[in-house]
Amino acid sequence: MNEKRNLSENQQQGMEKRKAEKRQATLMFIMLLVLYAIAYVFTLLASRSTGVIQLKENRLPLSSFAGVFSSLANMLLIFIVVIFKKRGYYTSLAIMLAQIPILIVGILVRQNLSSIPGLFGSIFTIVVMTLIYRRSKQIDYFQTIEINYLKQQQKLSQRLFEQTATALVNAIDAKDAYSHGHSMRVAEYSEKIARAMGKSDEECYKIYYTALLHDVGKIGISDAIINKKGKLTDEEYEAIKQHPVLGNQILSSISEYPYLSIGAHFHHERYDGKGYPDKLKGEDIPEIARIIAVADAYDAMTSTRSYRDAIPQQLVREEIVKNAGTQFDPEVANIMQHIIDLDTEYQMKERTTVQELSGKSELHCDAYRSEISEGILVIPAMTRIEMDYYSENEEFGRGDAPTIILFDSLDGRVHKDEIAMRELNYFEFGEIRFDGKTECKGARKMKTNVIKKSSSGDAKSHVLPMSMNGKKYKVDAVRIKDHALIRIDDGKKTVEITIALPDNTRYTYIGLTGENCHITNVSINKEKEFKPLDYIARIAEPVNFIKGPEGDVPNVQIDGFRMASTAGIPITDGLTIKFHTESLPTARLIWHCPYVVLFNSEDGKINGGDYREYALIRLDGENWHGENLAENKLIVTKTEDFHNWDDWKKTNKEGFDVTVHFERKGDTITVTTENLGIFVKNITTVLDGKEAIYVALTGDQVALTNIRIENP
């Protein structure tokens, strides 16, 4: 979205610039024509005048100035041809051709012989204009040929550079089996950050290729060290740390692209000065290297390594938050956090060849749950799963049925290891057999309804050849807030299972498994439209964490990132908002806390008509702002009351009272609050001239109660 917006703004600026240039050219064209008209009028007046000018003893007839004004008029027409080329030539030619008949009539009919010089002057002017125009066309033609040639050479040179860079990157990635595609992804992420920072297309191009070659120095590192699966020794780590120096040596020799060596040389520097190789600090580190450092760390964490699986994106985001201002440039880290927030479908990660069962073309289950598909996410839009099921039992149909495991985990996979379950927040809601039997585990309740079909035609179409002991199944799944619905159709009957989930916040995944069977020919399709909120009949009361005291505005429960908010409160100078906050039981991350939103809309509500967002301020010290709508200056200080982020999350779970102060001076709004040792001050200057500015409270996995508004 940001990339499209930046592109749109650049196109608009270019269009406005071209319109301004066109207006200036038109104004000059009109001005020259006006000057010509004035000179032509003076020519006529002078030619008919009988007056004289007395210069001491000499008398100078005014008619003698006719030639001067005529020459000046012709010169102006020539200027028009020179400056405006085709348009100027045809305009000037039309003017001159219109004069010639008048001059000829004056000579032949009125016997006005004084018009003869004017006639020859006009003919001469036409000849000169024609020669100038023809010469101009020739120059333009040869310039076009030269420009096209230079463009072709530039494209060839650029293509050669890009192909060489890509070949070099492939050679780097080939050295490490676990970093294939790493350089390409870092380049893509770096370009995303650059565009979000408002960089031009040319700057983004440079950043992309600088990031693409950031690890070129690894060519000079031993393969044994790069591919070592265990922990590196101190000597091996020191050898790895030389790759930025080697990369700089390799790329600094490319004089045509001097910026390439910057990324290779400085991408392991830290914002606090504890990086390598030169221990640069803060803005002494080149900006392009500060961008690559964040992109490089993000891809390293979200990619599989020999010693670990990819880290879930939310945990990666938390690491970036924790290390902003120490390892990372705070501004670049803030932009990367926003890009992650926009990546709701987790597209920014290491890619693998994925088939319908998330990497498996089929499941072959021996013992029960010996093989389980990766999670299929259940969302408010209907998900349709079609599959073939083959039993290996001799008596097919007696107790045979595939099974669905309903679960949540940070990586969308079913886990058995206790450490992995703890680290990845694994939670199992229950099991659903395709014959309708269920086992309720973490869910609050499960209700089964079996609908038998009267027609046998559809049933036959679901049964595979009996020699293969097979059957076709269709599964529909949808999740709306704290309820999910699974509908299983085998042709003979439809089994509907309604699940009351323990909360609104956890994700819901389907894992397919079975016992002594094959599951194959799986297809998964999702509808685009979300189902209405009342689509699933409730079997349990809504999950409610806001039963506490209510203040001046209704309490609000935010089950996910900005899924709910208070109504807008007009901001006045001296406004104070007090409330109690408590993270939901599922909250586990730093930013699972309250947020403050500054905005304007027609109805004073978040996402109302003509919605404009000026700032999003999180109590953990993050912020974001609407582009070109406001300027924001964020000041975050950790006081002596701040211990560590684990204590921050723990106290958020326990709950505490918050006070937020607002100062308003015209278009400038200052927001200050201090909580658990995090002092936040954000100064917002609204740029679009809106007078009515509102504040709303929102957040992520948090309950806000007893909200009090105090005006001076």
N, C-alpha and C positions, 0 to 999 in steps of 0.2 A: 504494500500500500504506500509506504514511504517512498519507495523507488518511483512508483507511478506519479506520486505527488510532486517529487523533485523534477521528474521529466516534464510534467505538465507546466511547472513554474518556469523551467528553462525555455520551453517552447513559447510560453506566453511572453516572457521577457524578449525573446528574439523577434516575435511578431510585433511587439510594441516598438522595438528599436527600428525595424524595417518600416513601420508606419510613420515614425518620426522622420526618418531619412526621406521617405517619399513626400511628406508634407514640405520639408525644406526644399527639395528639388522642384516641386510644383510652384512654391513661392518664388524661387529664383527665376523660373521660367516666365512666370507672369511679370515679374519685375523687369526683366530684359525686354519683353514685348511692350511694356508701358514706356520704357525709355526709348525704344525704337519709335513708338507712336509719337512721342514728344519731339524727337529729332526730325521725324518726317513732317510734322506740322510746322516746325520752325523752317524746314526747307521750303515748303510752299509759301509761307509768309515772306521769307527773305527773297524768293525769286520774283514775287509780285510787288515788292516794296520799291518806292521811288525815292525814299529818303537817303540821306547821306550822313556820314560821320566826319566831323571836322577834326583833323589831326594836324594842329599848327597850320602850316601852309598847304597841306594836302587834304583832299576830300575823298573819303572812302565810301562808295555806294553800299547800301545795306544788301543789295542784290548779290554782291560778291560773296556774301556769307552762305549763299545757297549751296555752293559746292562743299563747304565745310560741313554743314549740317547733313547733306546728302551722304558724304563719306562716312560721317559718324554713324548714320542710320545703317549703312551697309556693313560697317564694322560690327555693329551690334548683332545683325543677322548672322554674320560669320561666327561670332562668339557663340550664338545659340546653336549653330551646327556643330562647333567643336565640343561644346559641353554636353549637349543632349543628343548628339548623333542622329539616329534615324528620325525620331520625333522632331528634333530641331531642324533637320534638313528639309523634311516635307513641309513643315510649317513655314520656314523661310522661303522655300521655293514657291509656295502658293502666294505669299505676299509679293514676291518680286514679279511673278508672272501676271499678277493682277495689275501691276503698275505699267507694264510694257504697253498694253493697248492704249492706255491713257496718254502715254508719251507719244506714241505713233499718231494718234488722232490730233494731238497738239501740233505736231510737226506738219502733217499733210493737210489738215483741214484749216487750222487756225494760223498756219504759216508761222508758228512760234519756234523759230530756229534755236532759241536758247534751250530748248528741251533736248537737243541732239546730244550734248555731253551727258545728260541724265540717262538717255537711252543706252548709250555705250557703257556708262557706268553700271547700269543695271545688268546689261548682258555680261559684263566682265565679272560682276559680283556673282551671277549665277554660275559662271564657269568656275570661279574660285571655290564656291560652295560645293559644287559637284566634285571637283578634284579632292577637296578636303574630305568629303564624305566617303568617296571611293577609297582614299588612302586609309581612312579610319577603319573601314570594313576590312581591308587587307590586314591591317595591324591586329584587329580583333581576331581575325581568322588564324593568323600565325600564333597569337597569344593563346588562343583556345587549344591549338595543336600542342603547343609547348606545355600548357598547364595540364592537359590530358596525359601527356607523356610523363610529366613529373608525378602526377597522381598515380599512374600505373607503376612507376618506379617505386614510389612511396608504398603502395600496396604490396608490391613484390617484396620490398625490404621488410615491411611489417609482417607479411606472411612468413618470410624466412625467419625473422626473429621469433615469432610465435611458435613456429614448428621446432626451431632449435631449442627454445625454452621448454617446450613440452617434452621433447626427446630427452633433454637433460633431467627433467623432473622424473620421467619414467625410469631413467637410469638410477636416480636416487632411491625411488620407491622400490625398485627391484632388489636393492640391497637388504631391505627389511620386509620380511613377509607380513609383519603386523602393521606396516605403515602405508600399505597400498592405497593410493588415492588421497593420502593425508595432505600433500602439498596443494592439490587441486581444491580440496575442501577449505583449507586455510585461506586460499586466494579468494574463494567465493564469499566466505564469511567476512574477510577483510573488506571486500568491495561493498558488502551490505552495510557494514559499519560506516564506511566512508560516505556512502550515499545518505545514510541517516544523519550524518554530520553536515550535509549540505555541500559536499565536494562536487566539483564540475566533472563532466564526463571524462575529460582529459586526465584530471587528477585520479579519478577512479580507475582508469586504465593503467596508470603508472603503479597505483597501489596494488592492483590485481597481480601484475607480473612481478612486482617486487616480492609480494607474499608467495607467489608461485615458486620462486627460487630461494626462499629464505633458508632452506636446509641443504643448499648445494654443497656446503662444506663437508657434509657427511660422506661425500665421495672419497675424501681423504682419510676416513676413519676405518679401522679394521672391521671386516665383516664379522669376525668372531665376537667383537665387543658389541656391535649393533644388534646381532641376533642372539646374544646371550639371554637365556631364559631366567636364570637366577639373578640374585642381587649383584650389582657391580662392585668390584673392589675400589678402594680409594684411587689407585693408579688408573684403573679403567674409566672411572668417573672423570678424572682430570683429563684423560684423552678425549672423552666425549665433549668436554667443555671447550675443546679447541676448534670445534666445527664452525662457530661463528667467525673466528679469525681466518680459518681456511676459506670459508665462503667469501669473506671480504677480499682476500687475495685473488680469488678466482674472478670475481665480478668487477673489481675495481679497474681491471684492464680493459673493460668494455667502455670506451670513452664516449660512444654515441648514446649510451644509456647510463649516465653516472648515478642515477637514483637507485639502481638495482642493488648495489653493494650495501646500501643503508640497512635494508631489512635483514640481510644475511648477517651483518655485523652486530646489530644492536637488539635483535628480537628476544634475547635472553636477559637484557637489563631489567632491573626492577625499579618501580617508582620510588621505593625507599632507599635506593642506592646499594642494595645488597645482591645485585645480579652480577652477571659476567658478560663479556671479558673485561670491561673498563670501569665497572661499578659507577656508571652514570646515574644521576638522580633527578627525579621530577621532570621538568620540561627541558632539561639538558639532553634528555633522550629524544631523538628525532620523532616527530609525531607519527610518521609512517611506521616506525618500529613499535611505538606504543600501541598502535592499532593491531599490528600483526601479533604482538605478545598476547593480547586477549583472545584473538581468533585461534592462535596456535594452542593455547591452554584449553580453550573450549573443545577443539577437535580431539586433543589428546585424551580428555576426560570422557567424551562421548563415543570413543572408538574402542574396539576390543584390543587388548594387549595379551602377550604371552602369559602374564601373571594375573590377569583379571578380565572380567567381562566389562562391557561398556557401562559407565556410570549413568543412572537415570538423569534425565534433563533437569528435573527440579533440584536434585542434589548438586548438579553442576552449577546451576544458577546460584544456589546458596554459597558455594565456594567462591564464586565471582563477587558476591556481596561481601563476604567475609574478608576478601583480599583486596578490595577496592581501597586505594590510598597506600597500600603497602607493596603488593606485587604489581598491581595494575593502576594505570591512570584512572582516577575516579570518574572523569567525564566519559572516557571510552567504556569503562565498566558499566556505567549507567545506561549508555546506549545499547550495549550488548544485552543487558537485562531486559530492556524494552523489546529488543528483537526477539528474545526468547519468549517473552510474554505473547508476542504476536504469532509465534510458531505453535499454534494450538494443536496441530496434528503431528508435531515432532518430525518435521521434514528435514531439519538440520542435524543430520547424523550420518554415520558410516552406512553406506548402502551395500546390501547383499542381494543376490538373486532370490526374489521372494515369490513363492507360489501361493495358492489359496490358503494353505495351512501354515502360513508364515515360515516358509522354508522347507516344508515337507510336502511331497506330492501325494503321499498316502500315509496312513497310520497302520502299523502292524502291532497289535497288542497281544502279548502272551498272558502274563499275569495281569490282574486288574491294576490299572494305572501305571503299567510298566512303560507306556508311551502316551504322552499327552501333547496335544497340539498347543502352539503358542496362543495367547489370548486373543479372542475376537471381541472387540469392544462393543458393548451394548449402549446405545445412545437414544435420545428422544425420537429419532427417526427410525422407522422399522428396518431391521436387518433380516434378510432372508438367506438361510443356509440350506443348500440342497446337497445330498450326499448319497452314496451307495454304501451299504453295510453288508459284509459277508461273514457269516459265522463259521468257525472251524469245528463246532460241535457236530456230532453225527446226527443228533435229533434236533434239527433246527426248529426254532419257534418255541422251545420249552425253556423259558427263563432267559432267552437271548435278547439283548438290547444294548445299544450304545448308551453312554452316560455323558451328561454335561456336568462339569465342575464349575460352579459360579464362584468367582474369587476377585480379589484386587491385589495388585502388587505394583511397585514402582516401575518394573520392567515388563509388565504384562505377561508374566510366566508363572506357572505353578511351581512351588518349591517345597522340598521335603527337609532340607538341611536347616537346622534351627538357627544357625548364624545367618544364613542367607535370608531366612524368613524374618528375622529381626531387623537386619540391615535394609531390606527392601520392603518393609512394612506389609508383609504378606498377610492376607486375611481371607478366610474362606467362608462364604455365605452358606454353602450347602451343595448337595449332589442331586441331580435329577436324572433318573433313568428314562429312556424313551418309552417304556411301557407305563409310565405314570408314577412309579414309586419314587419317593423323595426321602432325603435325609437332611433335616434342618440343622445347621451348625451355628454360624454367626448371624444368620438372618433372624429377625424377630418372629416371623411366622411364614409358613408356606401353605397354600390352599390349592388342591388339585380338583379339576373338573374334567371328566371324560365324556366326550360327545361321540356316540357311535353313528356311523353312516349307514343309511338304508340301501344305497345303490352299491352294487358289487363291481360296476365297471371301472370306477376310479381305483378301487382296491387292486384289481388285476394289473393296472398300469404301474402300481408301486412294487409289485413282486417281481424279483429277478428270477432267472431260471433256477428251479429247485435243486438242480444238480450242483449249483454253485452256492446253495443256502444263502440267498441274498434278498435284500429288500431296499427299496428307495424311501428316503425320508425327506420331508420339508420341515424346516424349523424357522419360525418367526420369533424375533426377540426385540423387545423395546423396554426402555427404562425411563420413567418420568419421576423426578424427585426421589422420594424414598420408597417407591414401588417399582417392581419389574414384572414383566409378563413374558412367559415362554410358551409358545404354541407349537406342538409337535404333531405332524400329520403323516400317518403311514398308509393312507388310502382307505383303511377300514374304520379308523377312528381318529379323532383329534383330541389330544391331551393338552389342556390348558393349566399352567401352573402360575399362580400369582404369588409373588414373593414380597413380603414387607421387609425392606432393608433396614439396618440399624441406624442409618443416617442418610443425609442428602449429599454428603461430600465425597465419599469414596467412589472410585470408578467401579464398574461392573464388567468383568470379562467372562467369556465362555471358553472353557477348555474342553475339547472333545477327547474322549478316551473310551475304553471298553475292556473286554476280557476274551481271549482266544478268538480274535476277530480281525478283519481288515475294514478300514474306513477309507474310501477312495472316491474319486470323481467329485470332489468337493467344489462347490461354487458359492461365492459370497457376494451378495448385492445389498446395497443400502439405498433406501429412499432418500430423496432430497428434502422433503417436507417433514417438519416435526409434527408429532401427534399432539392433539389438544391435551391440556392439563388433566382433564377428567376422563381420558381414554381408558385408564386402568381403574377398575373398581377397587376402592380401598378395603383392606382387610385388617388394618390397624390404624391407630390414631397418628396424626402427623408428628414428626420428631420436633420437639420444641425446647429451645434452650434460652428463651427470653421471657420466662415467667416471673422475673424479678420486678421491682417497682418501676412504674412508668413515670416519666417526667413531662416536659413541655411538648415533646413530640413522641410519637409511638416508638417503642423499642424495635430494633431491627436485627434479624439473624441473617448473616451473610455466609451461605454454605460453600461458595466458591469465589473465585476472583471476581469481585465487583458484581456478584449476582443479585445484590439488593442494595438499597441505599435509603437514607432518610430523604424527606422532601427538602427542597432548597430553602436556606435561611438567608435573608438579605444581609449583606455585610455592611456594617456601620463602624465608624471609628470607636474603638473601645469594646467591641463585641467580645464576649467570653462564652465558650461552650464547655460544659462539664458533663462527663458521662462515665459510666462503669464499663470496662471492657473485659471480656473473658474469651480466650481462644476455645474453639470447639474441641471435643475429645480427639478428633482426627488430626488436629493441627500438629505439624511437626517441623515447620520451616520458619526461618527468621521473619519472613514477611507475612506470616499468618498473624496479622495484627490490624488495627484500624488504619484507614486512610482518610485524608482530608482532600476534597475536590473543590476547586474554584472554577466557576463556570457561569455562563449566561444562556438562557433559553426563553422562549416566548412565554411558557407557563411556569417557569421557575423550577422545573424538574429535570433530573438527569435524563439525557437523551430526548428532551422535549423539542418542540419546533425550533428550527434555526439554532441547534445546539452548538455552543462554542466552549471548549474546555481550555482553561488557561494554565492550570497546574494540578498535578496529582502528587500529594505529599504523604509519604508513608511514615509512620512513627518509628520505623527502624532506620530512618535517615535517607531513604531513596526518594527521588522525585522524577516527574516527567511533565512535559508541558506541550500544549498545542503549537504546531509550527506556525510562525508568522503572526500568531495571535497575541503573544505576550513574551516578555523577557523575564527570566527567572534567575535569581541568585540564591543558591542553597548553601547554608552554613551548618555543618554538622560537627558537634564536639562531644567526645566521650569524657564525661566528668569522672571524678573519683568514685562515684556511686556505681559506675559500670564495672562489672566483674568479668563476664565473658558471655558469649552468645548462648551457651547452654543454659545459664541462669536466666538470661532474657526470655528464652522460650518457656522455661519452667514457670517463671512468674506470670507470663502471659496466660498460661494454662490455669493458674490459680486465680487470676483476675486482679485488677487494680483500677484505681480511679484516675481519670485523665482530665487535664485542664488545657484548653487551647485558647490563646489570646489573639485578637485581630486588631491591627491598626490600619486605618485607611486615610490616605492623604491624596485626594483626587483619584488618579488612575493607578496609584501605587498602594499595594496591600501587603502588609507584613504579618506573617503567621509565625508564632513562637509557641513551643511546647517542650517540656522536658519530662522524660519518663524513663525510669530505671537506669539513669545515668546517660541517656542519649538526649542531648540538647539539639533541637532542630529549629532553625530560623530560616524561613523562605521569604524572599522579597520578590513580589510579582508586580511587574508593570504592564498593565493592559494596553495593547496597541491599537485595538479596533474601535476605540471611542465609545464602547458600551458603558452606560452609566449604572445599570442594575447588575451588580455582581453578586452571585449567590455562593454559599458554601453548603456542601452536603457531606455527611459521614458515610463511608463505605468501608470495605476491607476485603479480607480473604480468610475464610474459616474462623469467623469471630462473631460473638454476640455482644451487641451494644444495648445497654439498658440505662434507665434513669437519666435520660438526656435532658440537661437543663440549659436554658438560654438566658444569659444576663446581658442586658444593654445598659449603658451608662445613663 
